[in-house]
Amino acid sequence: MSAELHPYHRELEAHIQSLLPAANLKLSPLRFESAAHRELKLWLIDPVGMDAPLSEEEVSAVFADPPYWSFCWGSGLALADRLLAGGHSLKGKTVLDFGCGSAVVGIAAALAGAAKVIACDIDPLALKASALNASENGVELEFLDDFFAFEGKVDILFASDVLYDPDNRPLVQRFREVANEVVVADSRVKDFAEQGFALCGQVRAVTVPDLGELESVKQICFYQNRRS
């Protein structure tokens, strides 16, 4: 199905414009450093026309209901690159993309050979954006809005930029319960000291569209935990 005809496209764009009247969604090709032979496209906020400072009302609206799914955050981009480049064996495996946002990681996992990919997010619009993006890239995802109600098991769980808030750290134990292997990508946690996790890589990546983030936030660390 063409993404422009996808039933969620108009709804997502209308939501963005309810927050930022000048905003539009744009089908954005992603640039990969390690997996240059693969292409992936996402519907993301179009930076054109967004140079002017936001009004007080717009800032309040965005903070009240942040459209995280309209950006491809650096950690998700870096992790997708890692998957497309063969950094993890996914052939025939069941994968869960936690806090999926745009589902860039889940889509990359599907393109890299995963047999089943579950995109999980508490934001219903993120799940609709994930469905739109999956359709654009010719892959199928399953969708989950309540991680703690999930009763299944997966081979590997990916989580990008979800643990910078200390209140979210208890999620790690639940990650271990659900998955045989857990991979965390984070741009803000540089000393992830959870027991059983080890640093397994570090790369530089820039959020799309570029938010002008600090250079330190563009350094992405990967941490891995695998059951023996």
C-alpha positions as CSV (number, residue, x, y, z in Angstrom):
1,M,0.0,0.0,0.0
2,S,1.3,3.5,-0.8
3,A,2.2,5.4,2.3
4,E,0.3,8.5,1.0
5,L,-2.9,6.4,0.9
6,H,-2.3,4.8,4.3
7,P,-5.3,5.5,6.5
8,Y,-3.0,6.8,9.3
9,H,-1.1,9.3,7.2
10,R,-3.7,12.0,7.4
11,E,-4.4,11.4,11.0
12,L,-0.7,11.7,12.0
13,E,-0.2,14.9,10.0
14,A,-3.3,16.4,11.4
15,H,-2.0,15.7,14.9
16,I,1.4,17.3,14.2
17,Q,-0.4,20.4,12.8
18,S,-2.6,20.6,15.9
19,L,0.6,21.1,17.9
20,L,2.6,23.0,15.3
21,P,0.4,24.6,12.6
22,A,3.3,25.1,10.2
23,A,4.5,21.5,10.4
24,N,4.2,18.7,7.8
25,L,5.3,15.1,7.6
26,K,7.9,14.2,5.0
27,L,9.0,10.8,3.7
28,S,12.6,10.9,4.8
29,P,15.3,8.5,3.5
30,L,17.8,7.6,6.2
31,R,21.6,7.6,5.8
32,F,23.4,4.6,7.3
33,E,27.1,4.5,8.0
34,S,27.7,0.7,8.2
35,A,24.8,-0.6,6.0
36,A,25.0,1.8,3.0
37,H,23.5,-0.9,0.8
38,R,20.2,-0.8,2.6
39,E,17.5,1.8,2.4
40,L,14.9,2.7,4.9
41,K,12.4,5.5,4.8
42,L,10.3,7.1,7.5
43,W,7.5,9.7,7.7
44,L,9.1,12.3,9.9
45,I,8.5,16.0,10.7
46,D,9.7,18.2,7.8
47,P,12.3,20.7,9.0
48,V,11.5,23.1,6.2
49,G,9.6,26.1,7.5
50,M,10.3,25.1,11.1
51,D,13.2,27.6,11.7
52,A,11.2,30.2,13.5
53,P,11.0,30.1,17.3
54,L,8.0,28.3,18.6
55,S,5.3,30.4,20.3
56,E,4.5,29.9,24.0
57,E,1.3,28.0,23.0
58,E,3.3,25.7,20.6
59,V,5.9,24.9,23.3
60,S,3.2,24.1,25.8
61,A,1.4,21.8,23.3
62,V,4.6,19.9,22.4
63,F,5.6,19.4,26.0
64,A,2.1,18.2,26.9
65,D,2.0,15.7,24.1
66,P,5.4,15.2,22.5
67,P,5.4,13.5,19.1
68,Y,8.5,11.4,19.6
69,W,7.5,9.3,16.7
70,S,8.0,12.2,14.3
71,F,11.8,12.1,14.8
72,C,14.3,9.3,14.2
73,W,16.4,9.7,17.3
74,G,20.1,9.1,17.1
75,S,20.1,6.0,19.2
76,G,17.4,4.3,17.1
77,L,19.1,5.3,13.9
78,A,22.4,3.9,15.2
79,L,20.8,0.6,16.3
80,A,19.0,0.2,13.0
81,D,22.3,0.7,11.2
82,R,23.8,-2.0,13.5
83,L,21.0,-4.4,12.7
84,L,21.1,-3.9,8.9
85,A,24.9,-4.3,9.0
86,G,24.5,-7.7,10.6
87,G,25.6,-6.7,14.1
88,H,23.1,-9.2,15.6
89,S,21.9,-12.5,14.3
90,L,18.2,-12.1,13.8
91,K,17.3,-14.7,11.1
92,G,14.1,-16.5,12.2
93,K,14.0,-14.8,15.6
94,T,11.2,-13.0,17.4
95,V,12.1,-9.4,18.3
96,L,10.5,-6.8,20.5
97,D,11.2,-3.1,19.8
98,F,10.4,-1.4,23.1
99,G,9.4,2.3,23.0
100,C,9.4,2.0,19.3
101,G,8.5,5.5,18.3
102,S,8.8,5.6,14.5
103,A,9.7,1.8,14.6
104,V,13.0,2.4,12.9
105,V,14.6,-0.4,14.9
106,G,11.7,-2.8,14.4
107,I,11.6,-2.2,10.7
108,A,15.4,-2.7,10.4
109,A,15.0,-6.0,12.4
110,A,12.4,-7.2,9.9
111,L,14.6,-6.2,7.0
112,A,17.5,-8.0,8.6
113,G,15.6,-11.3,8.7
114,A,13.6,-11.5,12.0
115,A,10.7,-13.8,11.7
116,K,8.4,-11.7,13.9
117,V,8.7,-8.2,15.2
118,I,6.6,-6.6,17.9
119,A,6.5,-2.8,18.0
120,C,5.7,-1.7,21.6
121,D,4.8,1.9,22.7
122,I,2.3,3.4,25.1
123,D,1.6,6.2,22.6
124,P,-1.2,5.0,20.3
125,L,0.0,7.5,17.6
126,A,3.5,6.0,17.8
127,L,1.9,2.6,16.9
128,K,0.0,4.2,14.0
129,A,3.3,5.9,12.8
130,S,5.0,2.5,13.1
131,A,2.3,0.9,11.0
132,L,2.6,3.7,8.4
133,N,6.4,3.3,8.3
134,A,6.3,-0.5,8.1
135,S,3.9,-0.3,5.2
136,E,6.3,2.2,3.4
137,N,9.2,-0.3,3.9
138,G,7.3,-3.4,2.9
139,V,7.5,-5.2,6.2
140,E,4.9,-6.4,8.7
141,L,4.9,-5.7,12.4
142,E,2.8,-6.7,15.3
143,F,1.8,-4.0,17.8
144,L,1.7,-3.9,21.6
145,D,0.5,-1.0,23.8
146,D,1.0,-2.5,27.2
147,F,4.4,-4.0,27.8
148,F,3.5,-5.3,31.3
149,A,0.5,-7.2,30.0
150,F,2.7,-9.1,27.5
151,E,2.7,-12.7,28.5
152,G,5.0,-14.1,25.7
153,K,8.7,-14.5,25.3
154,V,11.0,-13.1,22.7
155,D,14.5,-14.0,21.5
156,I,15.8,-10.4,21.7
157,L,14.5,-7.1,23.0
158,F,15.8,-3.8,21.7
159,A,15.4,-0.5,23.7
160,S,16.6,2.9,22.5
161,D,16.8,6.0,24.6
162,V,14.4,4.8,27.3
163,L,16.6,4.5,30.4
164,Y,17.9,8.1,30.7
165,D,15.1,8.7,33.2
166,P,16.0,6.9,36.5
167,D,12.3,6.2,37.1
168,N,12.5,3.9,34.0
169,R,15.4,1.7,35.3
170,P,13.1,-0.9,36.8
171,L,12.1,-1.7,33.2
172,V,15.5,-3.5,32.9
173,Q,14.3,-6.4,35.1
174,R,11.2,-6.8,33.0
175,F,13.3,-6.8,29.9
176,R,15.3,-9.7,31.2
177,E,12.1,-11.6,32.1
178,V,10.7,-11.2,28.6
179,A,13.8,-11.7,26.4
180,N,16.7,-14.1,26.1
181,E,18.8,-11.2,25.0
182,V,18.5,-7.5,25.6
183,V,20.3,-4.7,23.7
184,V,20.1,-1.2,25.0
185,A,21.1,1.8,22.8
186,D,21.4,5.1,24.7
187,S,22.8,8.5,24.0
188,R,22.5,9.9,27.5
189,V,23.5,7.0,29.8
190,K,27.2,6.7,29.5
191,D,27.9,4.5,32.5
192,F,25.1,1.9,32.3
193,A,26.0,-0.3,35.3
194,E,23.2,-2.8,35.4
195,Q,24.4,-6.2,36.4
196,G,24.9,-8.6,33.4
197,F,25.1,-5.8,30.8
198,A,28.3,-5.1,29.0
199,L,29.3,-2.3,26.6
200,C,29.3,-3.9,23.1
201,G,29.8,-0.8,20.9
202,Q,29.9,2.9,20.5
203,V,29.1,5.1,17.4
204,R,28.2,8.6,16.5
205,A,24.7,9.3,15.1
206,V,22.5,12.4,14.6
207,T,18.8,12.6,15.1
208,V,16.7,13.1,11.9
209,P,15.8,15.8,11.4
210,D,18.8,17.3,13.1
211,L,17.8,19.0,16.4
212,G,21.3,20.6,17.0
213,E,21.8,18.4,20.0
214,L,25.1,18.5,22.0
215,E,27.9,16.5,20.6
216,S,27.9,14.3,23.7
217,V,24.3,13.3,22.9
218,K,25.4,12.2,19.4
219,Q,27.7,9.5,21.0
220,I,25.6,6.3,21.1
221,C,26.5,3.4,23.5
222,F,25.3,-0.1,23.0
223,Y,24.9,-2.4,26.0
224,Q,24.1,-6.1,25.8
225,N,22.8,-8.8,28.2
226,R,22.5,-12.4,27.1
227,R,21.3,-15.4,29.1
228,S,24.0,-18.0,29.4
